[in-house]
């Protein structure tokens, strides 16, 4: 008597693939190439402020 039948592994594999495909379809529209906006340097000393002043 086997503890885990081959059907169990097949079900896990199918569920994993379907779940991965579902997550990819949901998140694919948000893949526009840029992870973040480009950094902008401060232009003057007035824009630089420290915490506590």
C-alpha positions in Angstrom: 0.0 0.0 0.0 1.5 3.3 -1.1 1.2 6.3 1.1 1.0 8.8 -1.7 -0.5 7.7 -5.0 0.9 9.1 -8.3 -2.5 10.9 -8.8 -1.7 13.1 -5.8 1.6 14.3 -7.3 -0.2 14.9 -10.6 -2.9 16.9 -8.9 -0.3 19.0 -7.1 1.6 19.6 -10.3 -1.6 20.6 -12.2 -2.7 22.9 -9.3 0.7 24.5 -9.2 0.8 25.2 -13.0 -2.8 26.5 -13.0 -2.1 28.8 -10.0 1.1 30.1 -11.5 -0.7 30.8 -14.8 -3.5 32.6 -12.9 -1.1 34.8 -11.0 0.8 35.6 -14.2 -2.4 36.6 -16.0 -3.4 38.9 -13.1 -0.1 40.6 -12.7 1.0 40.7 -16.4 -0.6 44.1 -17.1 1.5 45.7 -14.3 4.8 44.6 -16.0 5.7 47.8 -17.8 9.5 47.5 -17.6 10.2 50.3 -15.1 10.4 49.2 -11.5 10.5 52.7 -10.1 10.6 56.3 -11.3 14.1 57.6 -12.0 15.7 59.4 -9.1 15.8 63.2 -9.1 18.6 65.1 -7.5 17.8 68.1 -5.3 18.3 71.4 -7.2 19.1 73.7 -4.3 20.0 73.8 -0.6 16.4 75.0 0.2 14.9 71.7 -0.8 17.3 69.8 1.4 15.8 69.6 4.9 16.8 67.5 7.8 14.5 65.9 10.3 14.2 67.8 13.6 14.9 71.3 12.4 
